[in-house]
Amino acid sequence: MHPPDAELTDNQSIVDAHASLFAVQPSTRLHREPGDATLYVAPEGTVRGLVDYRVRLPGNRSVGNRSVEWGVADQGVTEVRLLAGDDVVARADGSQTPVVDYALEDSGSTTLTLEADIEVQLQGEASVGEGSAERSGSIARTDTVTVTDSIDVSVYDLGAYSYEATYPNGDTGLAIHQTAPWHGFALGGDDDGRVRGVWRYYTARDTGWDVLNASSAGGTTQRASEALPVYVHAYPAHVGPRAEPIRDGPTLVDTWGTGHGSPAPSMHENVTVGVVDGPYNRTDGLAVRHEDIDADDIVVSGIVRNVTARPSTFVGQETRTIRRSNLTIERIDTDGDSATLRIELRDETTGAPIVLDNPILEERSATPIGVQPRDGYITVANQRVRTNTSGVAVVTVDEPGSYTATYEPESWRANDPAYVGDSDSVSWHPLWELSEWLRLLYHGAVALAPFLVALYAGYRISAFLQIDQHP
């Protein structure tokens, strides 16, 4: 018995021999982008396989008064080995359905190889002569073959790093970063809050095992397989990262990661699970805000079943400071058709200006946590502005109305100190200025002057032409 795509090996007495990997568990096949479907396996797991073969006996021969009849004295799988690359990592007794437990020390890409030794011992009974002159004896022959099957995997290593910050109102900010794809984390303790990234999951069978070929001396037939390997698949979902519970749980404040194209074009046509339909950013990092977070209770979960970790912190980067900001906006000049607004942004605690202008890079790719130039901004009058080295930005508006300036702060994970946002409003209308009233009266008088002159001239002409009708 063998799956249709098995690599078969023959020798003198052993034919149609193969070793086929049935499943590696726990594992998850990650669909990152088109053509990229990496199989991540747990550092400790189990490999299951199928080893089978046929025995081909030499033909019985009879020449004159000599004859040889062959039979099988013994046969079986003598040993099964599992290799990671070129190194043997596990051995098991011979079995045609081997179950091999393994433990891998190294992480990263490798090739797992299931290797099995098959041995067949043949015995021939030979006879020479006839009647009382007949002599007999035994002939022994041993044939062996080693069969293999391999699969490319990535040993899943989960080693997350965390950063904390304290908000002015006492809330805790927590950011966790992991370069390998990961699921999310649980806050633990008395809070059952959970945060998950972009990855979602489905299970599907390996269709290569739907049927098995049954080989015999008379030919090959197919039959349905009684066992099917089922794998977990991870994919980027359009619903994106989430924090739960929605009302009382943590607030997701930031995500960052490497950009990829949608894997949808290369996924199986029968899989309909809400895959992103365009470019997306994988969630290498997740940052949340919550009133009650204990870093000692955080449990990070990987995309592979039962693979979890406790986050580590970098020395000197354990806690960051988040301060209040103070934003003010005022009208400093008007010329009738427009107004000039002055916006000032300062640290409420120290009074120091908060500088948002970043002449080096207007747009940066996502990066891990580190000290970065501030990339926050201020929104006002449907535009984004940044303060200069004095913490000041100047905006000109030409429509009357109320204007609100709002500071959208940069992520605290990239700056220390960091800030929470602030806003302020100012209103402007030309008629609110005395000079504008005088200008309106002047232009009104100029516009009415021709009509007043015409009216006065008509009155004078009427008086000149008036005829006294009294007797």
C-alpha positions as a Markdown table, in Angstrom:
| # | Residue | x | y | z |
|---|---|---|---|---|
| 1 | Met | 0.0 | 0.0 | 0.0 |
| 2 | His | 1.3 | 3.5 | -0.8 |
| 3 | Pro | 0.0 | 6.9 | -1.6 |
| 4 | Pro | 0.1 | 7.7 | -5.4 |
| 5 | Asp | 3.0 | 10.1 | -5.2 |
| 6 | Ala | 5.2 | 7.8 | -3.1 |
| 7 | Glu | 8.8 | 7.2 | -4.3 |
| 8 | Leu | 9.1 | 3.4 | -4.8 |
| 9 | Thr | 12.3 | 1.4 | -4.5 |
| 10 | Asp | 13.0 | -2.1 | -5.8 |
| 11 | Asn | 15.9 | -4.6 | -5.4 |
| 12 | Gln | 16.1 | -8.4 | -5.9 |
| 13 | Ser | 13.5 | -9.5 | -3.4 |
| 14 | Ile | 12.0 | -6.2 | -2.1 |
| 15 | Val | 9.7 | -4.3 | -4.5 |
| 16 | Asp | 7.4 | -1.3 | -4.3 |
| 17 | Ala | 9.1 | -0.3 | -1.0 |
| 18 | His | 8.5 | 3.2 | 0.4 |
| 19 | Ala | 8.5 | 5.3 | 3.5 |
| 20 | Ser | 5.9 | 8.1 | 3.4 |
| 21 | Leu | 5.4 | 10.9 | 6.0 |
| 22 | Phe | 1.8 | 10.8 | 7.1 |
| 23 | Ala | 1.8 | 13.8 | 9.4 |
| 24 | Val | 4.0 | 16.1 | 11.6 |
| 25 | Gln | 2.2 | 17.4 | 14.6 |
| 26 | Pro | 1.8 | 19.9 | 16.2 |
| 27 | Ser | 2.2 | 22.1 | 13.2 |
| 28 | Thr | 0.6 | 24.9 | 11.2 |
| 29 | Arg | 1.0 | 25.7 | 7.5 |
| 30 | Leu | 1.2 | 29.5 | 7.2 |
| 31 | His | -0.1 | 31.1 | 4.0 |
| 32 | Arg | 1.9 | 34.4 | 4.1 |
| 33 | Glu | 1.7 | 35.5 | 0.5 |
| 34 | Pro | 1.3 | 33.9 | -3.0 |
| 35 | Gly | 3.5 | 30.9 | -3.3 |
| 36 | Asp | 4.6 | 31.0 | 0.3 |
| 37 | Ala | 3.0 | 28.3 | 2.5 |
| 38 | Thr | 5.6 | 27.5 | 5.2 |
| 39 | Leu | 5.0 | 24.5 | 7.5 |
| 40 | Tyr | 5.9 | 25.5 | 11.0 |
| 41 | Val | 6.4 | 22.6 | 13.4 |
| 42 | Ala | 6.7 | 22.6 | 17.2 |
| 43 | Pro | 10.2 | 22.1 | 18.6 |
| 44 | Glu | 8.8 | 18.9 | 20.3 |
| 45 | Gly | 6.3 | 16.8 | 18.5 |
| 46 | Thr | 5.5 | 13.6 | 16.7 |
| 47 | Val | 6.0 | 12.3 | 13.2 |
| 48 | Arg | 3.8 | 9.6 | 11.8 |
| 49 | Gly | 4.5 | 7.5 | 8.7 |
| 50 | Leu | 3.6 | 4.5 | 6.6 |
| 51 | Val | 6.2 | 2.0 | 5.5 |
| 52 | Asp | 5.3 | -0.9 | 3.2 |
| 53 | Tyr | 6.7 | -3.2 | 0.5 |
| 54 | Arg | 6.2 | -6.4 | -1.4 |
| 55 | Val | 8.4 | -9.5 | -1.4 |
| 56 | Arg | 9.3 | -11.0 | -4.7 |
| 57 | Leu | 10.5 | -14.6 | -4.5 |
| 58 | Pro | 13.0 | -16.0 | -6.9 |
| 59 | Gly | 11.3 | -18.5 | -9.3 |
| 60 | Asn | 11.4 | -22.1 | -8.2 |
| 61 | Arg | 13.7 | -24.0 | -10.5 |
| 62 | Ser | 14.0 | -27.6 | -11.5 |
| 63 | Val | 16.7 | -28.7 | -13.9 |
| 64 | Gly | 17.2 | -32.4 | -14.4 |
| 65 | Asn | 17.5 | -34.0 | -11.0 |
| 66 | Arg | 18.1 | -30.6 | -9.3 |
| 67 | Ser | 15.4 | -28.3 | -7.8 |
| 68 | Val | 15.2 | -25.2 | -5.6 |
| 69 | Glu | 12.0 | -24.0 | -3.9 |
| 70 | Trp | 12.1 | -20.5 | -2.2 |
| 71 | Gly | 10.1 | -19.2 | 0.7 |
| 72 | Val | 10.2 | -16.2 | 3.2 |
| 73 | Ala | 12.0 | -17.1 | 6.4 |
| 74 | Asp | 11.6 | -13.6 | 8.0 |
| 75 | Gln | 10.8 | -10.1 | 6.9 |
| 76 | Gly | 10.0 | -6.7 | 8.4 |
| 77 | Val | 11.0 | -3.1 | 9.1 |
| 78 | Thr | 14.0 | -3.3 | 11.4 |
| 79 | Glu | 14.5 | 0.3 | 12.4 |
| 80 | Val | 13.0 | 3.8 | 11.8 |
| 81 | Arg | 15.0 | 7.0 | 12.1 |
| 82 | Leu | 14.1 | 10.7 | 12.0 |
| 83 | Leu | 16.6 | 13.1 | 10.6 |
| 84 | Ala | 16.7 | 16.9 | 10.8 |
| 85 | Gly | 19.0 | 17.9 | 8.0 |
| 86 | Asp | 21.9 | 15.4 | 8.2 |
| 87 | Asp | 21.5 | 14.7 | 11.9 |
| 88 | Val | 19.5 | 11.7 | 13.4 |
| 89 | Val | 17.2 | 13.2 | 16.1 |
| 90 | Ala | 15.1 | 10.2 | 17.0 |
| 91 | Arg | 15.1 | 6.4 | 16.5 |
| 92 | Ala | 12.2 | 3.9 | 16.8 |
| 93 | Asp | 11.7 | 0.2 | 16.6 |
| 94 | Gly | 10.7 | -1.2 | 13.3 |
| 95 | Ser | 7.1 | -0.6 | 12.4 |
| 96 | Gln | 5.1 | -0.2 | 9.2 |
| 97 | Thr | 3.1 | 2.6 | 10.9 |
| 98 | Pro | 5.9 | 4.3 | 12.8 |
| 99 | Val | 5.2 | 7.0 | 15.4 |
| 100 | Val | 8.4 | 8.9 | 16.2 |
| 101 | Asp | 8.6 | 11.5 | 19.0 |
| 102 | Tyr | 11.2 | 14.1 | 18.5 |
| 103 | Ala | 12.8 | 17.2 | 20.2 |
| 104 | Leu | 14.6 | 19.8 | 18.1 |
| 105 | Glu | 17.1 | 22.2 | 19.6 |
| 106 | Asp | 17.7 | 24.5 | 16.7 |
| 107 | Ser | 15.1 | 26.8 | 15.2 |
| 108 | Gly | 14.7 | 27.9 | 11.6 |
| 109 | Ser | 14.3 | 26.1 | 8.3 |
| 110 | Thr | 15.3 | 22.4 | 8.1 |
| 111 | Thr | 14.3 | 19.2 | 6.3 |
| 112 | Leu | 12.7 | 16.4 | 8.3 |
| 113 | Thr | 13.4 | 12.9 | 6.8 |
| 114 | Leu | 11.7 | 9.7 | 7.8 |
| 115 | Glu | 14.1 | 6.8 | 7.1 |
| 116 | Ala | 13.3 | 3.1 | 7.4 |
| 117 | Asp | 15.3 | -0.1 | 7.0 |
| 118 | Ile | 13.5 | -3.1 | 5.4 |
| 119 | Glu | 15.0 | -6.6 | 5.6 |
| 120 | Val | 13.8 | -9.8 | 4.0 |
| 121 | Gln | 15.3 | -13.2 | 4.7 |
| 122 | Leu | 14.7 | -15.8 | 2.0 |
| 123 | Gln | 15.3 | -19.5 | 2.5 |
| 124 | Gly | 15.6 | -22.0 | -0.4 |
| 125 | Glu | 15.2 | -25.7 | -0.1 |
| 126 | Ala | 17.5 | -27.4 | -2.7 |
| 127 | Ser | 17.5 | -31.1 | -3.6 |
| 128 | Val | 19.8 | -33.1 | -5.9 |
| 129 | Gly | 19.4 | -36.7 | -7.1 |
| 130 | Glu | 16.5 | -39.1 | -7.0 |
| 131 | Gly | 15.3 | -41.8 | -4.8 |
| 132 | Ser | 17.8 | -43.1 | -2.3 |
| 133 | Ala | 20.5 | -41.0 | -3.8 |
| 134 | Glu | 18.6 | -37.7 | -3.2 |
| 135 | Arg | 20.4 | -35.1 | -1.1 |
| 136 | Ser | 18.8 | -31.9 | 0.2 |
| 137 | Gly | 19.9 | -28.7 | 1.9 |
| 138 | Ser | 19.0 | -25.1 | 2.7 |
| 139 | Ile | 20.1 | -21.9 | 1.0 |
| 140 | Ala | 19.7 | -18.5 | 2.8 |
| 141 | Arg | 19.7 | -15.1 | 1.3 |
| 142 | Thr | 19.1 | -11.7 | 2.9 |
| 143 | Asp | 18.0 | -8.5 | 1.1 |
| 144 | Thr | 17.8 | -5.1 | 2.7 |
| 145 | Val | 16.7 | -1.7 | 1.5 |
| 146 | Thr | 16.5 | 1.8 | 3.1 |
| 147 | Val | 13.6 | 4.0 | 2.0 |
| 148 | Thr | 13.1 | 7.7 | 2.9 |
| 149 | Asp | 10.6 | 10.5 | 2.6 |
| 150 | Ser | 11.3 | 14.2 | 3.4 |
| 151 | Ile | 9.4 | 17.4 | 4.1 |
| 152 | Asp | 10.7 | 21.0 | 4.4 |
| 153 | Val | 9.7 | 22.7 | 7.6 |
| 154 | Ser | 10.5 | 25.6 | 9.8 |
| 155 | Val | 11.0 | 24.8 | 13.5 |
| 156 | Tyr | 8.8 | 27.3 | 15.3 |
| 157 | Asp | 10.6 | 29.3 | 18.0 |
| 158 | Leu | 8.6 | 31.7 | 20.1 |
| 159 | Gly | 10.6 | 34.3 | 22.0 |
| 160 | Ala | 8.6 | 37.5 | 22.5 |
| 161 | Tyr | 9.8 | 40.9 | 23.9 |
| 162 | Ser | 7.6 | 43.3 | 25.8 |
| 163 | Tyr | 7.6 | 47.0 | 26.7 |
| 164 | Glu | 5.5 | 48.9 | 29.2 |
| 165 | Ala | 4.3 | 52.4 | 29.6 |
| 166 | Thr | 2.2 | 54.3 | 32.2 |
| 167 | Tyr | -0.5 | 56.7 | 31.0 |
| 168 | Pro | -1.2 | 59.9 | 33.0 |
| 169 | Asn | -4.5 | 58.5 | 34.3 |
| 170 | Gly | -2.8 | 55.3 | 35.6 |
| 171 | Asp | -3.6 | 53.0 | 32.7 |
| 172 | Thr | -0.9 | 50.6 | 31.6 |
| 173 | Gly | 0.4 | 50.4 | 28.0 |
| 174 | Leu | 1.9 | 47.1 | 26.9 |
| 175 | Ala | 3.6 | 46.3 | 23.6 |
| 176 | Ile | 4.8 | 42.9 | 22.5 |
| 177 | His | 7.0 | 42.1 | 19.5 |
| 178 | Gln | 7.9 | 38.8 | 17.9 |
| 179 | Thr | 9.6 | 38.5 | 14.5 |
| 180 | Ala | 8.1 | 35.0 | 13.8 |
| 181 | Pro | 4.4 | 34.9 | 13.0 |
| 182 | Trp | 2.4 | 34.6 | 16.3 |
| 183 | His | -1.1 | 34.5 | 17.4 |
| 184 | Gly | -1.5 | 37.0 | 20.3 |
| 185 | Phe | -1.4 | 37.2 | 24.0 |
| 186 | Ala | -3.6 | 36.8 | 27.1 |
| 187 | Leu | -3.4 | 39.3 | 30.0 |
| 188 | Gly | -3.9 | 36.6 | 32.6 |
| 189 | Gly | -4.5 | 37.3 | 36.3 |
| 190 | Asp | -8.1 | 38.3 | 37.2 |
| 191 | Asp | -8.5 | 39.8 | 33.7 |
| 192 | Asp | -9.4 | 37.5 | 30.9 |
| 193 | Gly | -8.5 | 40.0 | 28.2 |
| 194 | Arg | -7.0 | 38.7 | 25.0 |
| 195 | Val | -5.4 | 40.3 | 22.0 |
| 196 | Arg | -4.9 | 38.6 | 18.7 |
| 197 | Gly | -3.1 | 39.6 | 15.5 |
| 198 | Val | -4.0 | 39.2 | 11.8 |
| 199 | Trp | -3.8 | 35.4 | 11.7 |
| 200 | Arg | -6.9 | 33.2 | 11.6 |
| 201 | Tyr | -7.1 | 29.4 | 11.1 |
| 202 | Tyr | -8.9 | 26.6 | 9.4 |
| 203 | Thr | -8.2 | 22.8 | 9.2 |
| 204 | Ala | -8.0 | 20.8 | 6.0 |
| 205 | Arg | -7.0 | 17.3 | 5.1 |
| 206 | Asp | -3.9 | 16.4 | 3.0 |
| 207 | Thr | -5.6 | 15.4 | -0.3 |
| 208 | Gly | -2.5 | 13.4 | -1.3 |
| 209 | Trp | -3.8 | 10.6 | 1.0 |
| 210 | Asp | -7.4 | 10.5 | -0.3 |
| 211 | Val | -6.6 | 7.2 | -2.1 |
| 212 | Leu | -4.0 | 4.5 | -1.8 |
| 213 | Asn | -2.5 | 2.3 | -4.4 |
| 214 | Ala | -2.6 | -1.4 | -3.6 |
| 215 | Ser | 0.2 | -3.1 | -5.5 |
| 216 | Ser | 0.5 | -6.8 | -6.1 |
| 217 | Ala | 2.2 | -9.2 | -8.6 |
| 218 | Gly | -0.9 | -8.9 | -10.7 |
| 219 | Gly | -0.9 | -5.1 | -11.0 |
| 220 | Thr | -2.1 | -2.0 | -9.1 |
| 221 | Thr | -5.5 | -1.0 | -7.9 |
| 222 | Gln | -6.8 | 2.0 | -6.0 |
| 223 | Arg | -8.9 | 2.1 | -2.8 |
| 224 | Ala | -10.0 | 4.9 | -0.5 |
| 225 | Ser | -7.7 | 5.6 | 2.4 |
| 226 | Glu | -9.0 | 4.7 | 5.8 |
| 227 | Ala | -6.9 | 7.4 | 7.5 |
| 228 | Leu | -6.4 | 11.1 | 6.4 |
| 229 | Pro | -3.9 | 13.5 | 7.8 |
| 230 | Val | -5.4 | 16.9 | 8.8 |
| 231 | Tyr | -3.4 | 20.0 | 9.2 |
| 232 | Val | -4.0 | 23.5 | 10.7 |
| 233 | His | -3.7 | 26.3 | 8.2 |
| 234 | Ala | -3.1 | 30.0 | 9.2 |
| 235 | Tyr | -4.0 | 32.9 | 6.9 |
| 236 | Pro | -4.2 | 36.7 | 7.1 |
| 237 | Ala | -7.9 | 37.6 | 7.7 |
| 238 | His | -9.6 | 40.7 | 6.5 |
| 239 | Val | -11.1 | 41.2 | 10.0 |
| 240 | Gly | -7.6 | 42.1 | 11.2 |
| 241 | Pro | -6.3 | 42.3 | 14.7 |
| 242 | Arg | -8.8 | 42.3 | 17.6 |
| 243 | Ala | -8.9 | 42.9 | 21.4 |
| 244 | Glu | -11.4 | 41.0 | 23.5 |
| 245 | Pro | -13.7 | 41.4 | 25.4 |
| 246 | Ile | -14.8 | 44.4 | 23.3 |
| 247 | Arg | -16.3 | 46.6 | 26.0 |
| 248 | Asp | -14.3 | 45.9 | 29.1 |
| 249 | Gly | -11.2 | 44.5 | 27.7 |
| 250 | Pro | -7.9 | 46.1 | 26.6 |
| 251 | Thr | -7.8 | 48.8 | 23.8 |
| 252 | Leu | -5.7 | 48.0 | 20.8 |
| 253 | Val | -3.7 | 51.1 | 20.2 |
| 254 | Asp | -1.0 | 50.1 | 17.7 |
| 255 | Thr | 0.1 | 47.3 | 15.3 |
| 256 | Trp | 3.1 | 47.0 | 13.1 |
| 257 | Gly | 4.8 | 44.5 | 10.9 |
| 258 | Thr | 6.1 | 43.6 | 7.4 |
| 259 | Gly | 4.0 | 44.1 | 4.3 |
| 260 | His | 2.9 | 41.3 | 2.1 |
| 261 | Gly | 0.6 | 40.5 | -0.8 |
| 262 | Ser | -2.6 | 38.5 | -0.3 |
| 263 | Pro | -2.1 | 34.7 | -0.5 |
| 264 | Ala | -5.6 | 34.3 | -1.8 |
| 265 | Pro | -4.5 | 33.6 | -5.5 |
| 266 | Ser | -2.5 | 30.5 | -4.5 |
| 267 | Met | -4.9 | 29.0 | -1.9 |
| 268 | His | -7.1 | 26.1 | -2.7 |
| 269 | Glu | -10.2 | 27.0 | -4.7 |
| 270 | Asn | -12.5 | 25.3 | -2.2 |
| 271 | Val | -11.2 | 27.3 | 0.8 |
| 272 | Thr | -13.5 | 30.3 | 1.6 |
| 273 | Val | -12.4 | 31.8 | 4.9 |
| 274 | Gly | -12.3 | 35.6 | 4.6 |
| 275 | Val | -8.7 | 36.0 | 3.4 |
| 276 | Val | -7.4 | 39.5 | 2.9 |
| 277 | Asp | -8.0 | 40.5 | -0.8 |
| 278 | Gly | -5.1 | 43.0 | -1.1 |
| 279 | Pro | -1.8 | 44.0 | 0.5 |
| 280 | Tyr | -1.6 | 43.7 | 4.3 |
| 281 | Asn | 0.8 | 44.1 | 7.2 |
| 282 | Arg | 1.4 | 41.1 | 9.3 |
| 283 | Thr | 1.3 | 41.8 | 13.0 |
| 284 | Asp | 4.9 | 41.4 | 14.2 |
| 285 | Gly | 3.9 | 43.7 | 17.1 |
| 286 | Leu | 0.8 | 44.5 | 19.1 |
| 287 | Ala | 0.3 | 47.4 | 21.6 |
| 288 | Val | -2.6 | 47.8 | 24.0 |
| 289 | Arg | -3.9 | 50.0 | 26.7 |
| 290 | His | -5.7 | 48.8 | 29.8 |
| 291 | Glu | -6.3 | 49.7 | 33.4 |
| 292 | Asp | -5.0 | 46.5 | 34.8 |
| 293 | Ile | -2.0 | 44.7 | 33.3 |
| 294 | Asp | 0.5 | 42.6 | 35.2 |
| 295 | Ala | 3.4 | 41.8 | 33.0 |
| 296 | Asp | 4.2 | 38.7 | 35.1 |
| 297 | Asp | 0.8 | 37.2 | 34.0 |
| 298 | Ile | 1.3 | 37.7 | 30.3 |
| 299 | Val | 1.2 | 34.6 | 28.2 |
| 300 | Val | 2.1 | 34.8 | 24.5 |
| 301 | Ser | 0.6 | 32.2 | 22.1 |
| 302 | Gly | 2.1 | 31.1 | 18.9 |
| 303 | Ile | 0.4 | 30.0 | 15.7 |
| 304 | Val | 1.4 | 26.3 | 16.4 |
| 305 | Arg | -0.7 | 24.4 | 19.0 |
| 306 | Asn | 0.7 | 24.3 | 22.5 |
| 307 | Val | 3.6 | 26.6 | 21.8 |
| 308 | Thr | 3.6 | 29.5 | 24.3 |
| 309 | Ala | 6.1 | 31.8 | 25.9 |
| 310 | Arg | 6.6 | 34.4 | 28.6 |
| 311 | Pro | 7.7 | 37.8 | 27.1 |
| 312 | Ser | 11.2 | 39.1 | 28.0 |
| 313 | Thr | 12.2 | 42.7 | 28.4 |
| 314 | Phe | 15.3 | 44.6 | 27.3 |
| 315 | Val | 17.4 | 46.0 | 30.1 |
| 316 | Gly | 16.8 | 49.8 | 30.4 |
| 317 | Gln | 13.7 | 49.6 | 28.2 |
| 318 | Glu | 11.3 | 48.1 | 30.7 |
| 319 | Thr | 9.0 | 51.1 | 31.2 |
| 320 | Arg | 8.3 | 54.2 | 29.2 |
| 321 | Thr | 6.8 | 57.5 | 30.3 |
| 322 | Ile | 3.6 | 58.9 | 28.7 |
| 323 | Arg | 2.8 | 62.5 | 29.6 |
| 324 | Arg | 0.0 | 64.9 | 28.9 |
| 325 | Ser | 0.4 | 67.4 | 26.1 |
| 326 | Asn | -0.9 | 70.9 | 26.0 |
| 327 | Leu | -2.2 | 72.2 | 22.6 |
| 328 | Thr | -3.5 | 75.8 | 22.0 |
| 329 | Ile | -4.8 | 77.5 | 18.9 |
| 330 | Glu | -5.4 | 81.2 | 18.4 |
| 331 | Arg | -6.2 | 83.6 | 15.6 |
| 332 | Ile | -3.2 | 86.0 | 15.1 |
| 333 | Asp | -4.1 | 87.8 | 11.9 |
| 334 | Thr | -6.9 | 88.5 | 9.4 |
| 335 | Asp | -7.2 | 90.3 | 6.1 |
| 336 | Gly | -10.9 | 90.0 | 5.4 |
| 337 | Asp | -10.7 | 87.0 | 3.1 |
| 338 | Ser | -8.6 | 84.7 | 5.3 |
| 339 | Ala | -7.3 | 84.2 | 8.8 |
| 340 | Thr | -3.9 | 83.0 | 10.2 |
| 341 | Leu | -4.1 | 80.5 | 13.0 |
| 342 | Arg | -1.2 | 79.8 | 15.4 |
| 343 | Ile | -0.9 | 76.4 | 17.0 |
| 344 | Glu | 1.4 | 75.6 | 19.8 |
| 345 | Leu | 2.1 | 72.2 | 21.3 |
| 346 | Arg | 4.0 | 71.8 | 24.6 |
| 347 | Asp | 4.7 | 69.2 | 27.3 |
| 348 | Glu | 2.2 | 70.0 | 30.0 |
| 349 | Thr | 4.7 | 68.9 | 32.8 |
| 350 | Thr | 7.9 | 70.6 | 31.7 |
| 351 | Gly | 6.6 | 73.2 | 29.3 |
| 352 | Ala | 9.1 | 72.1 | 26.7 |
| 353 | Pro | 8.0 | 72.3 | 23.0 |
| 354 | Ile | 6.9 | 69.1 | 21.3 |
| 355 | Val | 8.6 | 69.0 | 17.9 |
| 356 | Leu | 6.8 | 67.0 | 15.3 |
| 357 | Asp | 8.6 | 68.2 | 12.1 |
| 358 | Asn | 10.6 | 65.3 | 10.6 |
| 359 | Pro | 12.6 | 66.5 | 7.7 |
| 360 | Ile | 14.5 | 63.2 | 7.4 |
| 361 | Leu | 11.8 | 60.8 | 6.5 |
| 362 | Glu | 8.2 | 61.7 | 5.7 |
| 363 | Glu | 7.2 | 58.1 | 5.6 |
| 364 | Arg | 9.0 | 55.1 | 7.2 |
| 365 | Ser | 8.5 | 51.4 | 7.0 |
| 366 | Ala | 7.4 | 49.6 | 10.1 |
| 367 | Thr | 10.2 | 48.9 | 12.6 |
| 368 | Pro | 10.6 | 47.2 | 16.0 |
| 369 | Ile | 10.5 | 49.2 | 19.1 |
| 370 | Gly | 13.2 | 51.8 | 19.4 |
| 371 | Val | 13.9 | 55.5 | 19.6 |
| 372 | Gln | 12.6 | 57.2 | 16.5 |
| 373 | Pro | 11.9 | 60.8 | 15.4 |
| 374 | Arg | 8.4 | 61.7 | 16.3 |
| 375 | Asp | 5.9 | 61.0 | 13.6 |
| 376 | Gly | 2.8 | 62.4 | 15.2 |
| 377 | Tyr | 0.9 | 65.2 | 13.6 |
| 378 | Ile | -1.8 | 67.8 | 14.2 |
| 379 | Thr | -5.1 | 67.9 | 12.2 |
| 380 | Val | -6.8 | 71.2 | 11.5 |
| 381 | Ala | -8.9 | 72.4 | 8.6 |
| 382 | Asn | -8.8 | 69.0 | 6.9 |
| 383 | Gln | -5.0 | 69.1 | 6.7 |
| 384 | Arg | -2.1 | 67.7 | 8.7 |
| 385 | Val | 0.6 | 70.0 | 10.1 |
| 386 | Arg | 3.7 | 69.5 | 12.2 |
| 387 | Thr | 5.2 | 71.8 | 14.8 |
| 388 | Asn | 8.7 | 73.3 | 14.3 |
| 389 | Thr | 11.6 | 73.3 | 16.8 |
| 390 | Ser | 9.6 | 75.9 | 18.8 |
| 391 | Gly | 6.6 | 73.6 | 19.0 |
| 392 | Val | 4.6 | 76.0 | 16.7 |
| 393 | Ala | 2.7 | 75.6 | 13.5 |
| 394 | Val | 1.0 | 78.3 | 11.5 |
| 395 | Val | -2.1 | 77.7 | 9.3 |
| 396 | Thr | -4.0 | 80.0 | 7.0 |
| 397 | Val | -7.7 | 79.4 | 6.5 |
| 398 | Asp | -10.0 | 81.2 | 4.0 |
| 399 | Glu | -13.4 | 80.0 | 5.1 |
| 400 | Pro | -15.3 | 81.4 | 8.2 |
| 401 | Gly | -16.2 | 78.9 | 10.9 |
| 402 | Ser | -14.9 | 77.1 | 13.9 |
| 403 | Tyr | -11.6 | 75.3 | 13.7 |
| 404 | Thr | -10.4 | 72.5 | 16.0 |
| 405 | Ala | -6.8 | 71.5 | 16.1 |
| 406 | Thr | -6.2 | 67.9 | 17.4 |
| 407 | Tyr | -2.8 | 66.4 | 18.3 |
| 408 | Glu | -2.6 | 62.7 | 17.0 |
| 409 | Pro | 0.4 | 61.5 | 19.0 |
| 410 | Glu | 3.1 | 59.1 | 17.8 |
| 411 | Ser | 3.2 | 55.6 | 19.3 |
| 412 | Trp | 4.7 | 55.5 | 22.8 |
| 413 | Arg | 6.6 | 52.4 | 21.8 |
| 414 | Ala | 8.9 | 54.4 | 19.6 |
| 415 | Asn | 9.4 | 57.5 | 21.9 |
| 416 | Asp | 10.4 | 58.2 | 25.5 |
| 417 | Pro | 8.8 | 60.3 | 26.7 |
| 418 | Ala | 5.6 | 59.9 | 24.7 |
| 419 | Tyr | 2.4 | 61.9 | 24.9 |
| 420 | Val | -1.4 | 61.5 | 24.9 |
| 421 | Gly | -3.3 | 63.7 | 22.5 |
| 422 | Asp | -4.9 | 67.1 | 23.1 |
| 423 | Ser | -7.2 | 69.5 | 21.2 |
| 424 | Asp | -8.3 | 73.1 | 21.2 |
| 425 | Ser | -10.7 | 75.2 | 19.1 |
| 426 | Val | -11.0 | 78.7 | 17.8 |
| 427 | Ser | -13.7 | 80.5 | 15.7 |
| 428 | Trp | -13.3 | 83.1 | 13.0 |
| 429 | His | -15.8 | 85.2 | 11.0 |
| 430 | Pro | -15.0 | 88.5 | 9.1 |
| 431 | Leu | -17.9 | 90.3 | 10.7 |
| 432 | Trp | -16.5 | 89.7 | 14.2 |
| 433 | Glu | -13.8 | 92.4 | 13.4 |
| 434 | Leu | -14.5 | 96.2 | 13.8 |
| 435 | Ser | -12.3 | 96.8 | 10.8 |
| 436 | Glu | -14.5 | 94.4 | 8.8 |
| 437 | Trp | -17.7 | 96.3 | 9.9 |
| 438 | Leu | -16.1 | 99.6 | 8.7 |
| 439 | Arg | -15.0 | 98.0 | 5.5 |
| 440 | Leu | -18.5 | 96.6 | 5.0 |
| 441 | Leu | -20.1 | 100.0 | 5.6 |
| 442 | Tyr | -17.6 | 101.6 | 3.2 |
| 443 | His | -18.2 | 99.2 | 0.4 |
| 444 | Gly | -22.0 | 99.4 | 1.0 |
| 445 | Ala | -21.9 | 103.2 | 0.7 |
| 446 | Val | -19.9 | 103.0 | -2.5 |
| 447 | Ala | -22.4 | 100.5 | -3.9 |
| 448 | Leu | -25.4 | 102.8 | -3.0 |
| 449 | Ala | -23.8 | 106.1 | -4.1 |
| 450 | Pro | -25.0 | 105.9 | -7.8 |
| 451 | Phe | -28.6 | 105.2 | -6.7 |
| 452 | Leu | -28.6 | 108.1 | -4.2 |
| 453 | Val | -27.2 | 110.5 | -6.8 |
| 454 | Ala | -29.9 | 109.4 | -9.3 |
| 455 | Leu | -32.6 | 109.7 | -6.7 |
| 456 | Tyr | -31.5 | 113.2 | -5.7 |
| 457 | Ala | -31.2 | 114.3 | -9.4 |
| 458 | Gly | -34.7 | 113.0 | -10.1 |
| 459 | Tyr | -36.0 | 114.9 | -7.1 |
| 460 | Arg | -34.4 | 118.2 | -8.3 |
| 461 | Ile | -35.7 | 117.8 | -11.9 |
| 462 | Ser | -39.2 | 117.1 | -10.6 |
| 463 | Ala | -39.1 | 120.3 | -8.5 |
| 464 | Phe | -37.8 | 122.3 | -11.5 |
| 465 | Leu | -40.6 | 121.1 | -13.8 |
| 466 | Gln | -43.3 | 121.4 | -11.2 |
| 467 | Ile | -46.3 | 123.6 | -12.4 |
| 468 | Asp | -48.4 | 125.4 | -9.9 |
| 469 | Gln | -52.0 | 124.2 | -10.4 |
| 470 | His | -53.6 | 126.6 | -7.9 |
| 471 | Pro | -56.1 | 129.3 | -9.5 |
